[in-house]
Amino acid sequence: MSFSSKNLGFDKDVTTASMVIDNHTYWLVSAYLGHDHQGQLPGTILEKTVAESTRQKTNLIIGCDANEHHTTWSSTDINNRGRNDSSSTENYRKQRFNDAWLELLVDCFKGWLSKTDDVFKCKCEACDKILYCGKSKIKKHAITKLHQRNVTSIKNSRNVNSFFKPKQTVQSVDRETSNFEIKLSLFFDEHNVAFEVIEHLNPLLKNIVTDSKIIKNSKLGRKKCTSIIKNVLAKEETEELVDKLKKYKFSIMIDESTDICLNKLMCVMVRFFDDEDGKVVVRLLDLLKVESDCSAEALYKKFKDLILDNEIPFENIIDKQKDLFIRPTCTNYIKQQLVADNQKVVVIKCICHSAAIIAKKTCLTLPRAPEELLRQIGNYVSGSSKRCLQLE
């Protein structure tokens, strides 16, 4: 290996070495392309070296470096090479951006200090300036008059988005409050939650979510929740159900009962395939109050008036299999009238009652002794935990 400066470029910024390995010549060039370089970069010496290597057909390897702290290389500051400032010779350890500067020193850095893509730098949003990370350096910048004047201007100026943000009027808050109360009542109704819970839930929400005007204005209680379900949600649900029954074939189930207040009621349930849910569903069409006349003619008249008042076609009371599920409580009059109004209807007796009759008839054919034994075992252990434990 040999080195030579003959015909090779050499100055304070460019150094060239010649190396011979296995009869192959390699030129190794180290070039510093400083911003204070005289003339146009890459410089005359480096250009001559490349030209001479091309002429001699030697292998050429060039390593270049430059002063990154200059606007020539898209730097935000200038660090002049060779200056005699003593601060440039001090050993300086780079510091990374610390998130604690924003979290712990909120009053000092709040509103103007932000991160950058370079972990060793940060940005002053007030001055639009890139700073090197270092708590002392950032504090020095914060006490400058220019920075303090810019921060004051930012605090006194309004955000552009605030000019386009619509003001929340009293009417809009009332409308959103009503929407909140309706949705909360729907939740209670859908999941069969006791209405007494709302008396404790609403104050709890006001205590937890203190910054919401909607919850603050909500006055939903047990009585209001009941009224919303009866007068708003029930009507809307019934109208939607009637619209579906006008289009789809459906089966119907009728039964009569008496509530705790001794009021006689007739429940009308419908069963159909809902395209929205993609499955067969059972819905309550109406709960009709029965007067003192509980005859079959009166019950069928109420049912027929319900269908006609909602303009539901009688022809739709049949599914694809032409089945109709009906539970008569009086005589065969309802069956006969329903078949007369729609001859395609197939009336099937109550499955529960039919199963009970089958079970009763089956038990009559069994020996009496096994039934008596089962009854006695049940009576013996019934209501006695001690006997249950002894039996185990």
C-alpha positions in Angstrom: 0.0 0.0 0.0 1.4 3.4 -0.9 0.2 7.0 -0.5 1.0 9.9 -2.8 -0.1 13.5 -3.3 1.1 13.7 -6.9 -1.8 14.5 -9.2 -4.1 14.0 -6.2 -6.3 16.8 -4.8 -5.3 18.0 -1.4 -6.1 21.1 0.7 -7.5 21.8 4.2 -10.9 20.4 3.3 -10.0 17.6 0.7 -7.6 14.7 1.4 -6.9 12.0 -1.1 -5.0 8.7 -0.5 -3.9 6.1 -3.1 -4.0 2.5 -2.1 -2.8 -0.5 -4.3 -4.3 -3.9 -3.5 -3.6 -6.9 -5.8 -2.4 -4.6 -8.6 -5.7 -2.6 -8.3 -5.4 1.1 -7.5 -8.0 2.7 -5.2 -8.3 6.4 -4.5 -9.9 7.3 -1.1 -11.1 10.8 -0.9 -12.3 12.6 2.2 -14.0 15.9 1.4 -15.5 18.6 3.7 -18.1 20.7 1.9 -18.4 23.7 4.3 -20.8 26.6 3.8 -17.8 29.0 3.9 -16.1 27.2 1.0 -14.7 29.6 -1.6 -16.4 29.2 -4.9 -19.2 26.9 -6.0 -19.6 23.5 -4.3 -18.3 20.8 -4.6 -15.1 22.8 -5.3 -12.2 22.8 -7.8 -9.9 20.4 -5.9 -12.6 17.7 -5.7 -13.6 18.1 -9.3 -10.0 17.8 -10.5 -9.6 14.7 -8.3 -12.6 13.0 -9.9 -11.4 14.0 -13.4 -8.0 12.6 -12.8 -9.4 9.3 -11.5 -11.5 9.0 -14.6 -8.5 9.6 -16.8 -6.4 7.0 -15.0 -9.3 4.6 -14.7 -8.7 4.0 -11.0 -11.3 3.0 -8.5 -12.6 6.0 -6.6 -14.2 6.1 -3.1 -15.4 9.5 -1.8 -16.6 10.3 1.7 -18.2 13.7 2.1 -19.3 15.7 5.2 -20.7 19.2 5.7 -21.5 21.7 8.4 -25.2 21.0 9.2 -25.7 24.1 11.2 -26.2 26.4 8.3 -29.2 27.6 6.2 -27.5 26.2 3.1 -28.4 22.7 4.3 -31.9 23.7 5.5 -30.8 24.3 9.1 -32.6 26.8 11.2 -29.5 28.3 12.7 -25.9 29.1 11.8 -22.8 27.8 13.6 -19.9 29.6 12.0 -16.9 27.3 11.7 -13.7 28.6 13.2 -15.1 31.3 15.4 -13.2 32.1 18.5 -16.2 32.1 20.9 -15.3 30.1 23.9 -18.8 28.6 24.2 -18.2 26.7 21.0 -15.4 24.7 22.5 -17.4 23.6 25.6 -18.5 20.0 25.8 -22.3 19.9 25.4 -24.4 16.9 26.0 -27.6 16.7 23.9 -30.8 16.4 25.8 -34.0 14.7 24.6 -37.4 16.3 24.9 -39.0 15.5 28.2 -42.8 15.3 28.5 -42.5 16.3 32.1 -41.8 19.8 30.9 -45.3 20.1 29.7 -46.9 18.2 32.6 -45.0 19.5 35.7 -44.1 23.1 34.5 -47.5 23.9 33.2 -47.4 27.6 34.2 -44.0 28.1 32.6 -44.4 26.3 29.2 -48.1 26.1 28.8 -49.5 27.2 25.4 -46.3 27.7 23.5 -43.9 24.7 23.9 -44.4 21.7 21.6 -42.5 18.6 20.3 -40.8 18.3 17.0 -39.8 15.3 14.9 -36.3 15.7 16.2 -36.2 14.3 19.8 -33.3 16.7 20.6 -35.3 19.8 19.6 -38.5 21.6 20.5 -40.5 24.4 19.1 -41.7 27.7 20.5 -45.2 28.2 18.9 -45.3 31.8 20.0 -42.0 32.8 18.2 -42.2 30.0 15.5 -38.6 29.1 16.4 -36.8 25.7 16.8 -34.9 25.4 20.1 -32.4 22.8 21.4 -33.8 20.8 24.2 -32.5 21.7 27.7 -34.6 23.1 30.5 -32.2 26.0 31.2 -32.0 26.9 27.5 -35.8 26.9 27.2 -36.1 29.1 30.3 -33.6 31.6 28.9 -35.7 31.8 25.8 -38.9 32.2 27.9 -37.6 35.4 29.6 -36.7 37.2 26.5 -38.8 40.3 25.7 -39.7 39.1 22.2 -41.0 35.8 23.5 -43.0 37.4 26.3 -44.6 39.8 23.8 -45.5 37.0 21.4 -47.0 34.9 24.3 -49.1 37.9 25.3 -50.4 38.3 21.8 -51.4 34.6 21.6 -53.3 34.8 24.9 -55.3 37.9 23.7 -56.1 36.4 20.3 -59.0 34.1 19.5 -58.8 30.8 17.8 -59.9 30.9 14.1 -62.2 27.9 14.8 -64.1 29.9 17.5 -65.4 32.2 14.8 -67.1 29.2 13.0 -68.2 27.2 16.1 -72.0 27.6 16.4 -73.3 28.8 19.7 -75.3 26.4 21.7 -78.7 28.1 22.2 -81.3 27.4 24.9 -83.5 25.6 22.3 -80.8 23.3 21.2 -79.9 22.3 24.8 -83.6 21.6 25.5 -83.9 19.5 22.4 -80.8 17.5 23.3 -82.1 17.1 26.9 -85.4 15.7 25.6 -83.4 13.3 23.4 -81.4 12.2 26.3 -84.5 11.5 28.5 -86.2 9.6 25.7 -83.2 7.3 25.0 -82.7 6.7 28.7 -86.4 5.8 29.1 -86.1 3.5 26.1 -83.2 1.7 27.8 -85.3 1.2 31.0 -88.1 -0.2 28.9 -86.0 -2.5 26.7 -84.1 -4.1 29.5 -87.1 -4.2 31.9 -85.3 -2.1 34.6 -87.4 -1.0 37.6 -88.5 2.6 37.2 -87.5 3.2 40.9 -83.9 3.1 39.7 -84.2 6.3 37.8 -84.9 8.3 41.0 -81.3 7.4 42.0 -79.6 7.3 38.6 -80.3 10.8 37.5 -78.8 12.5 40.6 -75.8 10.2 40.3 -75.2 11.3 36.7 -75.4 14.9 37.7 -72.9 14.4 40.4 -70.5 12.5 38.2 -70.8 14.5 34.9 -70.7 18.0 36.3 -69.8 19.8 33.0 -72.8 18.6 30.9 -75.6 21.0 30.4 -77.8 18.2 29.1 -77.6 16.1 32.2 -77.8 19.2 34.4 -81.1 20.2 32.8 -82.5 16.6 32.9 -85.5 16.2 35.3 -86.2 12.6 34.5 -88.0 10.7 37.3 -90.2 7.7 37.7 -93.4 9.3 36.6 -91.9 11.2 33.7 -90.1 8.0 32.5 -93.5 6.1 32.6 -95.2 8.9 30.7 -92.5 8.9 28.0 -92.8 5.2 27.5 -96.6 5.2 27.4 -97.2 8.4 25.3 -94.1 8.6 23.1 -92.3 5.3 22.7 -95.3 3.0 22.8 -97.1 5.0 20.1 -94.0 5.2 17.9 -93.4 1.4 18.3 -97.1 0.6 17.5 -97.1 2.8 14.4 -93.9 1.1 13.1 -95.3 -2.4 13.9 -98.6 -1.6 12.0 -96.6 -0.4 9.0 -94.8 -3.8 8.9 -98.0 -5.8 9.3 -99.5 -4.0 6.3 -96.7 -5.4 4.2 -95.9 -8.8 5.7 -97.8 -12.0 6.3 -98.2 -12.7 10.0 -99.6 -15.1 12.6 -101.6 -13.9 15.6 -102.1 -15.1 19.2 -105.0 -14.0 21.4 -105.4 -14.6 25.1 -107.5 -13.1 27.9 -106.4 -12.4 31.4 -107.1 -10.4 34.5 -104.5 -8.0 36.1 -103.8 -7.3 39.8 -106.5 -4.6 39.7 -109.1 -7.1 38.5 -109.2 -5.4 35.1 -109.9 -7.9 32.3 -107.5 -7.5 29.4 -107.2 -9.2 26.0 -103.6 -9.5 24.7 -103.0 -9.5 20.9 -99.6 -10.8 19.9 -98.3 -11.0 16.3 -95.6 -13.3 14.9 -93.8 -12.5 11.6 -90.5 -12.5 9.8 -88.8 -9.1 10.2 -86.5 -8.2 7.3 -84.7 -5.6 9.4 -83.8 -8.1 12.2 -83.5 -11.0 9.7 -85.4 -13.4 12.0 -88.9 -14.4 13.1 -90.1 -12.0 15.9 -93.1 -11.8 18.3 -94.4 -8.4 19.0 -97.3 -7.0 21.1 -99.9 -5.4 18.9 -102.2 -4.1 21.6 -103.5 -4.8 25.1 -107.3 -4.3 24.9 -109.4 -3.6 28.0 -112.4 -5.8 28.1 -115.6 -4.4 29.5 -118.3 -6.2 31.5 -119.4 -8.0 28.4 -116.8 -10.8 28.1 -118.8 -12.9 25.5 -117.1 -14.4 22.5 -118.9 -11.9 20.2 -117.6 -8.9 22.2 -114.0 -10.3 22.2 -114.0 -10.9 18.5 -115.5 -7.5 17.8 -112.7 -5.8 19.7 -110.1 -7.8 17.8 -111.7 -7.1 14.5 -112.1 -3.4 15.2 -108.4 -3.3 16.2 -107.4 -4.8 12.8 -109.7 -2.5 10.8 -108.9 0.7 12.7 -105.2 0.2 11.9 -106.1 -0.6 8.2 -104.3 -4.0 8.4 -105.5 -6.3 5.6 -107.2 -9.5 6.9 -105.5 -11.4 4.1 -102.2 -10.9 5.8 -103.2 -12.9 8.9 -101.4 -16.0 7.6 -97.8 -16.9 7.2 -96.2 -18.8 4.4 -97.1 -22.1 5.9 -100.7 -20.9 6.3 -100.6 -21.2 10.1 -102.5 -19.1 12.6 -101.8 -19.5 16.3 -104.9 -18.5 18.4 -105.8 -19.1 22.0 -109.5 -19.0 22.5 -110.8 -18.4 26.0 -114.6 -18.8 25.5 -116.2 -20.8 22.7 -115.5 -21.7 19.1 -117.2 -18.5 18.0 -113.9 -16.6 17.5 -112.6 -19.5 15.4 -115.7 -19.6 13.2 -115.8 -15.9 12.7 -112.1 -15.6 11.9 -112.3 -18.4 9.3 -115.4 -16.7 7.8 -113.5 -13.4 7.4 -110.4 -15.2 6.0 -110.9 -18.7 4.6 -107.1 -19.2 4.2 -106.6 -19.1 8.0 -105.8 -22.4 9.8 -106.8 -22.4 13.4 -104.7 -24.4 15.8 -105.6 -24.9 19.4 -103.5 -23.8 22.3 -100.3 -25.9 22.4 -99.9 -25.5 26.2 -103.5 -26.6 26.9 -103.1 -29.5 24.5 -99.9 -30.6 26.2 -101.6 -30.4 29.6 -104.5 -32.6 28.4 -102.1 -35.1 26.9 -100.1 -35.3 30.2 -103.3 -35.8 32.2 -104.6 -38.6 30.0 -101.2 -40.3 30.1 -101.0 -40.2 33.9 -104.4 -42.0 34.0 -103.0 -45.0 32.3 -100.1 -45.3 34.7 -100.3 -47.4 38.0 -101.5 -45.4 41.0 -98.6 -46.5 43.3 -95.7 -44.7 41.5 -97.7 -41.4 41.4 -98.5 -41.7 45.2 -94.9 -42.4 46.0 -93.7 -39.3 44.0 -96.3 -37.1 45.7 -95.3 -38.3 49.2 -91.6 -37.7 48.5 -92.4 -34.2 47.4 -94.5 -33.5 50.4 -91.9 -34.9 52.8 -89.0 -32.8 51.6 -91.0 -29.7 50.7 -90.2 -26.7 52.9 -87.7 -28.6 55.1 -84.0 -28.1 54.6 -83.2 -30.7 57.3 -85.1 -33.4 55.4 -83.5 -32.3 52.1 -80.1 -32.8 53.7 -81.0 -36.2 55.1 -82.2 -37.3 51.7 -78.9 -36.3 50.1 
